[in-house]
Amino acid sequence: MGAKTALLAFADGDIRSALRAATASNQAEAERLVRRVLPGYDVTPAGESSLFETYPPDDIAHVTVLPGVAIVCDQRLIRDRPSELPDHLLEAGAGRRIVMHGMHSVVDWLCFAVWEDGELVRSLSLSPDSGIMENIGEPYEFERPFWDGEHPVEPLFGPGPYPLPFHPLQLGEVALSNLFGFVIEGNPAPTDIDADSIPMHVFRVGDPSGEEQQTREAAREQLMRDMGPVRTYRMGPDGTLQEVSWD
């Protein structure tokens, strides 16, 4: 699994239906939305992409504004605790359904959340290292087989059990299909759309003070220090991964 997402949608109803009926997005409207959800940033048009590119690089936003739904892909809009969504984003989605989906394959992290008319009705955020960071509201039907133990994880590293009852990325693909109507690496449902057919406007969105970039670089340097030396594994005769010594 190598999927990553950073999706925030403002919808009048079912996102899948709106995307299936998608027409061309207007770049000026998309730019206005970027400036509203990321106020104070420098915004410059930077080309085109598609909805399949759900995790733009740093300082880049992918945006589409369609009848019934507007979607922004930007890492800065996704939260470890979705319930802390800033007020200006709730205001941007006033009277609409707001849907967040974040997924990062490097740390097996998943979050998704749904607000109806400004009220948070469901939020889930979890990873094997941090555990369940947020679990608010009644689980959706598509979640229940995971919570009921129907998707256990066989651990690859070490003898211990996987610290969660299911793999976050596996649930993440199912949530993506149910909430947005497409998948990145999972098995698409018959009603799913082709995300690569949905055009997105690309914008370079930078902090004019440079503070955000400096903070991000400092965090990366600290992460490299915390990771320590590189460790290598190989498959052992019993089928488990075993660490290989550099000596």
N, C-alpha and C positions, 0 to 999 in steps of 0.2 A: 504494500500500500504506500503510495507516494503522493496522495492528494493533499492540496492545501486550498482553503477558501477564505475569503474575507468579504462577505456579502451583507449588504443592508438594503432592504427593499421597503418601499412605501406603496401599498396596493389598495385598490378599491374592493377587492374580493380575492378570488382564487388566482394565484400568480400563474399557474400553468396555463389556464384559459387565456389570460391576457397575453402571455408570450406566444401561444399558438396563433393568436390573431395579430401578431406584431406587424406594425408598419415601420417605415423609416423613422428613426429618432432625429429630433432637431438639435443641432449642435449648440445653438444659442440657449435653448432651454436646459440642455445638459450642463452647460457652463454655469448657468444661474443656480442650478441645484448644487453643483460642487461648491460654489461660493457660499451657499447657505449652510451646507453641512460642515464645511471647513472654513469658517469665517476668519479673515485676517491673513490668509495664505496668499502667496503669489500663484496665479493660475494661468497656465499657458497651454493652448491646444497642442497636441503632440501625436496626432494620427488616429488610426482606427484599430480596433481589435474585435473580439467576439466574447460572448458570455461564457464560453468555455474557459477563457483565461480569467479564473476567479480569484487569483492571488497576485496582483500586480507588484512589482518591486517597490522599494522605498521611494517615497515622494512621487508616486504615480497613482492616478485614479482612473478607473474605467467606469463609464457612466452611460446609461440609456434612459430616455424618458419616452414612454409609450402610453397609448390609451389604456388606462386601468392600472398601470404599474410604472414605477421608476426604481432603478437599481443602481447602487453605487458599490463598486469593489475597491476597497482601500483598507489597508491593514490598520490604520489609525482609528477606524470606526468600530472595530471589534473588541469586545471586552472579555477578560477572564470571568468577570461577574457581570453578565448582561443587565442585571437589575440596576446597575450604576450608569445606564445610558444617560448622557447629558440632556438637560432640559431643552436645549435648542434643537436636538434631534427629535425629541418627542413633539415639539411644536411643529417641526417640519412635516411630521406625519399626522398632525391633528385631524381627527375625523376619518383616518384611514387605518388600515392594518399595517403594522411595522413588523418585519421579519428579519432576524439576524441569523447568520450561519457562519461559524468560524471553525476551521479545521487545520491542523498542522501535523503532518506525518512524522516530522523529526522527533516530536515528543509525544505522539499519540494523543494529542489534545483535541477536544471537541467542545463547541458550545453552540447552542441554538436557543432562540427565544422568540416569543410572539407577544405583541401588544395589540389589543383591540380597543380603539377609541381612547388611547392613552393609558389603558390599564394593562399591566403585565399579567398575562394569563398562564404563561409557561416559560420557564427558563431552566436550562440544564447546562452545566459546565463541569468537565471532568477530564482527568488524565491519570495514568498509572502512578506518576511521581507525586502529584498533588492531591490525588483522591477526588472526591466529589466536592467541588468548590461552590457549586450552587445547584439547588434542586427545588424549584419553586413551582407550585401549581400541579394540576393533575396530569400525569403522563398521557401522551397521545396513544391511540390504539397501535400505531406502528412501532411504538417503543415497547409494548408489553411483552412480546416474546423475548426481548433482551433482558428485561428485569426478571422474567420468569425462568431464566437459566437455560434458554433454548440455544444460546450462542456462546458456549464457554470457549475460553482461549487456552490453547496448549502452549505453555511457556517455552521459549527458545533459549533463554539465558538462565542457567542455574536450575536447581531442583525445585525451587519454591513455586507456589501457584501464582498466576497472574493476579495482580492486586485488585482487579475490577471484575465484575461478573460477565463482562463482554468487552470486546475491543471497541474503543471509542470511534475509530475510523469506519468500522463496519456499520455501526449505528449511524454515523455521520452521513454515509452514502444513502442510507434508507431515509434519513431525515431530509436530505437534499432533494431526493425524488419526491417525497410527499409534500414538502413545503415550497419547492421551487419548480419541480417538474422536470428535472434532469439529473444525471449522475456524472461523476468524473471517472471513477474506476469501477463502480459497481455494475450490477446487471440492470439495464434500463427497464422500466415498466412499459407495457404496451402503449400507455397514454403519455409517456415522457416525450419531450421535445428534443430536437437537435440543438444543443446550446451553441454550437459553432455557427449556426445559421442566424443567430441574433447579434446584430452589429452593436458595438459599443464604441463611444467616443473616448479617446485617450487624452488625459490632461497631465501635465507636469505640475504638481502642487507642492510648493516648498515653503518652509518657514522662513520668512524674510530676515529674521533675527539670527538664523543659524543655530539657535539654541537646541532645537529638536535634533538636528543632525549631530551636534556635538554629544548630546546625551546618548543617542543611539550608538555612536562609535565607542563611547566609554563603556556602555553595556556590553558591546561585543568583545572589547578587550578584556573585561572582567570575566566574561563567559569562557574565553580561551584559557585564561589563567585557572579558572575553576575546573575546567575539563581535565587538566593535567596531561600526561603523556598519552600518545596514541596506543590503543589496545587492539590486538588482532586476534581473531578467532578462526577456528577451522572445525569442520564436522568430525566428531569422534566416531570410533567404531560402533558405539551404542546409539548413534543417531543424534546425539546432543552436541551443541556447540561448546568447544573447549578453548580456553585462552592459550595463545601461542606465545612463548617467551621469546624475547629478542636475543637472549644469550645463546 
